[in-house]
Amino acid sequence: MYQRLSICTLLSVVLVFLPIKIHAQSDKEEPIKTVVNGALDFSVQQSLRMAHSLQNQPGLLPRTTDRFGTLQTCRSDWWASGFFPGMLWYLYEYSGNEELKKWAHEYSMRVEDQQFTTSSHDVGFIIYCSFGNGFRITHDTAYKKVIRTASHSLISRFRQSIGCIRSWDYAEWNKQWQYPVIIDNMMNLEMLMMAAKEFDEPSFFNAAVSHANVTMKNHFRTDYSSFHVVSYDTVTGLPELKQTAQGYNHGSAWARGQAWGLYGFTMMYRFTKDTTYLAQAKHIADFIIHHPRLPVDKIPYWDFDAPNIPDCYRDASAGSIICSALIELSQYVEKELANTYLSVAESQIRTLSSSQYRNAPGNNGNFILKHSVGNMPNTSEVDVPLIYADYYFVEALMRFKKLKGL
């Protein structure tokens, strides 16, 4: 590890003054079409291996690996359970492989019970990534029914006096917060926005817009970096605490948190065309891509304010989410800015598709990517594959492929 980090240090010194468009294609680079399609082909093979590996273990879904590279699983109530079936749906969409469609349905059914969950905001992640993609691709009305039920479950956590959907319920580990709302929750609004349109349910739309507006007001600092957690006073409805549970400290910019915000406000603009959301997404993008501690390959350290940069871990999950969000955001802005966003996204795709971040075939639990960080303060899932890193990487590849006509 120390040898790798020392090389990282030298590269940072040498490359720190290079302009942001450092990935501009040289004679030695593969055409981006080759990179994207090659990464998707690899993802198909890895994901088929992963699906086969759990076929006789009903109820289990991939989560991460241990330090020996052995697959670690979760059940449907884990917040990331819906990412694997969602990724299978994307890969079926890419390949037309009927076996992938079969597995996508089977693994989606492994999380179907979560449509009734009212104890966690993560029902949006779980159901929309799986059944949402399934419905988008197949138009199966059975999937649509699950999404509607899950949306009612999610909105049950909305409190009008605060204007937000509660993230976590009271527990011993979070008893310092009265009504915690995390930046991650922006991602779960996508299911509500889709359901509001599909089912003509204005209550879904109103709750999602309120949540986004209150989050925009209270989660962000003047530089457009974001806190992870804002807890609200249940009497006044005002913020009581602003903290960062999974970052370096309460004042730091936890990388995946910044990614959730970028993705979430870009998505809200897609549904509403409210330019306030577009402006917010652009500000967050500017914070990320012009940050002096964003590495030259555009895959962030786990926290932009980690004290031992550059000798610390990268987070491929944050990089994948940022990449996917920038590709979408590029479609809503002026040409020069769009080119900047796509330049960064292409650099991220090239980096994540390289052997530095991509697993060897059949290796490391059959995940696509390595080098992600789940929860550094709790030393949980550090420098390992994470299923949501793979999901957003595949989504980014699909978005880039479609946008560029590859």
N, C-alpha and C positions, 0 to 999 in steps of 0.2 A: 504494500500500500504506500509506503513512504517513497519508494522509487517513483510510483505513478504520480504522487502529489508533487514531488520535486520537479518533474517534467512539466506538470500543469503550471507551477510557479514560473518556470522559465518562459513558457509560452505566453503567459499573461504579461510578462515584462516586455517581450518582443513585440506582441501584437496589440498592446493597449492603445496605440495611436492610429491603428488602421481604421478607415471609415466603416460605417455600419454595413455597407453592401460588400462585405468581404467575400461573399460566396460567389460573386460574379464568375461565370463559368470560364475555366481555363482549359487548355488543351488536354489536361490530365483528368478532368472531371468527366464522369459519365453524364450523358444527357439526362435531364431530370425525369423524362418519361421512363427511361430504363430504371432509374432509382425507384420511382413510385410503383411501377408495375412489379418490379422485382420484390419490393417490400411487401406488397399485397399478396403476391404468390407465396412468399415465405410465411406470411401470416396465416394463409389458408392451411398450409401444411402443419404448422405448429398447432393451430386451433383444432384441426381434426385429430391430431395426436392427443391433445388435452381432453377433447370430448370423449374419445375412446377410453382414456385412462380412468374416467369416472363413471363409465356407463353402467357398471354393476354396483354402484354406490348411490342409490337413490336418495335424493334430498341434499346431496353435497354439491357445492360449486367451488371453483378455484378462487383463491384469495391472494396468496403470496407463496414464498418458499422459506424454509428455515435456513440457517447459515451453512448447511451442507448441500443446499440446492434441492431439497426434497419438497414436493408440492404440499402446501398447507391449504386446507379447505375451510369453507364456512357453510352455514345453513342459510335459509332464506331470510332470516331476520337480521343478518349482518348487512350494514348499509351498502356494501359494494356487491351484493349478490346478483344484482341485475346486469352487471357490466358484461359478463361472459356471454349470456344469451344475446345481449344487444350487439356484441361484436360479431357473433355468429351470423346474425341477420345482415349486418353490413357486408360480411364476406360472402354470404350467399348472393346479395345484391351485386357484388363485384363479379363473382365467378359463374353464377347460375348453377352451381354444384348442388344437386338435389340432396346429397347426403348432408351438406351443411344446413339446408332448409329443415331436414328432419331433426338434426341436433338442435338447431335454433328453437324449434317448437318444443322439443323435449325439455331443454334447459329453461325455457321460459315458463313451462308448467311447473318447474321446481320452485318458482318464486310466486306462483299465482296466489297463494294464500295471503300474501302481504297486501293485497288490495284492501283488506279489512283492517289493516293496522292503523290505529289512531294514536298510538303512543310515541310516534317518531315522525319527524319531517322527512326522513329518508325514504318514505314510501314513494316520493317523486322520483328519486334516483332509481329505485328498484323496479318500479312498474313502467316508467316511461322509457328507460333505456331498453328494456326487454320487449314488453307488449307494444310500446309506442313505435319502435322500429318495425316490429312484426306487422302492426296494422298499416303503417306507412307503405310497406312493401307489398303486402298480400291483400290488404283491404278486407281481411277476415273480420266479420262483425263480432265474433266471439271475443277477439282481442279488444275491440272497441268497448265492449261492455265492461271488461276488467278495468280499463282506463277510467271510465266514468265512476265506477265504484271507488277506485283509489283516489280520485280527485275529491270526492265527498269525504273520504277519510282524512285527506290532507287538510282540507279547509276547516275541518272540525278543530284544528289547532290554531285557528285565527282568532285573535281577540281585537274587537273593534276599538276599544279604548286605547290600545297600544298601536294598532295598525299593522301588526306583523304576525306571521305564523311562528309559533314557539318552536324552537329547535329541540332542546332537550328538556325532559321532565325532571322534576326534583330527584336527586340521588345523593348519596353520601359524598361522592367525589365532586359534585358541583353545587353543594349547598350554599356557597357564597353568592349565587346568582338567583334573583327572584324570577326573572323571565328572560332566559338567555336566547339570543338570536345570533346565529353564526353566518358569516359571509357565504359559506357553502350553500345556505338555504336559497340563495338566488337561483341556483341550478334547478331546484324543484318547482320553480314557477313555470317552467316550460310545459310541464304536464297540465297545469291549470290553464295556461293560455291556449293550448291546443284544445283542451276539453271545452273551454268557454266558447270557442268558435264552432267546434264540431257538434256540441249539444245545445247551443244557444242558452248557455248558463251565465248570465251576467254576474252572479255572485262569485264565480271562479275568477272572472276578469277583474272585478273590483278588488278582491282580496290580493291578487297578484300585483296589481298596480299600486295598491296601498303599501304592500310590503316593499316593493322596489323603491318607492318614493321615500319611505321612512329610512330604509337602509342607506340610500344615497345621502340623506341628510345627516345621519348619525354615525355611520361606519367609517367615513373617509376623513383623512387628515388634509391639511391644506395643500400638500404635495400630491394628493390623490392616491397615496398608499392607504391600505385598509387595515383596521383592526380585525382580529379574528372573531371575537365575541363582544357583543354589546348586550348588557343585561338591563332590562327596563324595570322601573318601579311600578308595581302593579296597581298602586293607588293613583299616582300622578300621571303615569304613562310615559314618563321621561326617562332618559338613560340614567342609570345609577352607577354603572361600571363599564369601562371600555378596556378590554384586555386581549391578549393573544395567547391562547392556550397551547397551540402546537408550534409556535414560533420561538425565536430565541428569547425575547422578552416582550413586555406589553407594548413597548414603543417600536418594535421591529416590524419589518415588512416580510412576513412569512410568504414564501414564494407561491405555494399552492393557493393561499388565500387571495393573492393578487390575481392569479389565474382565474379563480372562480368569479371574481368581480368583473373582470374583462369579458369573460364568456357570458355571464348573466345579463349585463347591461346591453351587450350586443344583441343577444337573443330578445330582450324586451323591446328593442328598437324594431327588430324584424316583425314582431306581432303588432306593435302599436303605431309605428312610424312617428313616435314622439321624439323630436330632435333633442330634448333634454337627455334622454337615454343615450342617444348617439354621441352627444358631447361628452357625457360621462365616460363612455367606452373609449373615446379618443384620448381623453385625459389619462385614463388608466394605462392605455397602450403606450402613451408617451413616457409615463413613469417607468414602465418596464423596459422598453426597447432602448431608451437612452440612459438607462441607469449605469453609472460608472462601474458598478460591480457585476453587470451582466457579462458573462464570459464571451469571448469572441465567437464561439460556436453556437451561442444563443440558448444554451441549456442552462437554466439558472442554478445557483447554489440553493440549498434547501431553504435558506433565509437570506434575503439581501443584506442583512445586518449581522450575519454570523461573525463572531469575533476572529475566527481563524481563516478567513478567506485569504488566499485561494486554497489553503490546505484543508478543505472540508468537502463534504459530500455534495454531489449534484442531485437534482430531483428531476428525473425524466418524466414523472407524472405531471409536474408543473409545466415542463417544456411542451409536452403533448397537448395539454389543455390550452396553453397560450397559442400554440401553432394553429390549432383548430379554430380558435376564436379570431385570430388575425386574418385567416383566410376568409371567414365570413365577413368580418368588419371591412375588409378591402373592397367588398362589393357595394358599400354604402357611402364611400368617401370619394373625394376628388382624385384624379388620376395619379398625381405625384405622390400623395399620401398612400394610395392603394399600392403603388409600386414599392414603397418603403415597407409596408406591412408584408407584402408577398415576398420581398427580398429576405426579410427575417424568417418568414415561414419556410421558405425554400432551404435556407441554411439549417433550420431546425430539422427538417425532413432528411436532409443529407446526413446530418450528424447522427440522428437517431437510427437511420438505416445502416450506419457503418458498424463495423465489428466492435467499435468502442462501446456501443450501447445495445447492439442486437445480440441476442443469445445465439449460440450454435444450434443447428438443427437437432431436435430431440433432447436438448439440454435444459437444465435448470427448470424442471417442472413443465416444460413446453411453453413457457411464457415467451412473448415476442421480445420484450425489452428487459434490460437490467438497469441497476443504478437509480432506484427511486427511494424516496424517504417518506414513510408514513407519519410517525410521531416521534420526532427526535427527543423532546424533553422527557418522554416516557421510555426512551430507547426501544421503541416498538417499530418493527418493520423498517429498519435502517439499512440502506444500501442493498436492497433486494428488489426483485420484480414485484409489481403490483398490478392487479387485474385492470384497474381503471387507467393506468398508464397505457396499457395495451389498447383499451377501448378508444381512448381519445386519439391515440396515434393512428389507429385504423380509420377513425372518423376524419382526421386531418388528411390522410392520404386520399380518402374518397372525395372529400371536398376539393382538394387541390386538383385531383384528376378530372373532376367534372368541370371545374372553373377553367382549367387550361385546355380542356378537350383532349386529354391524353389517352 
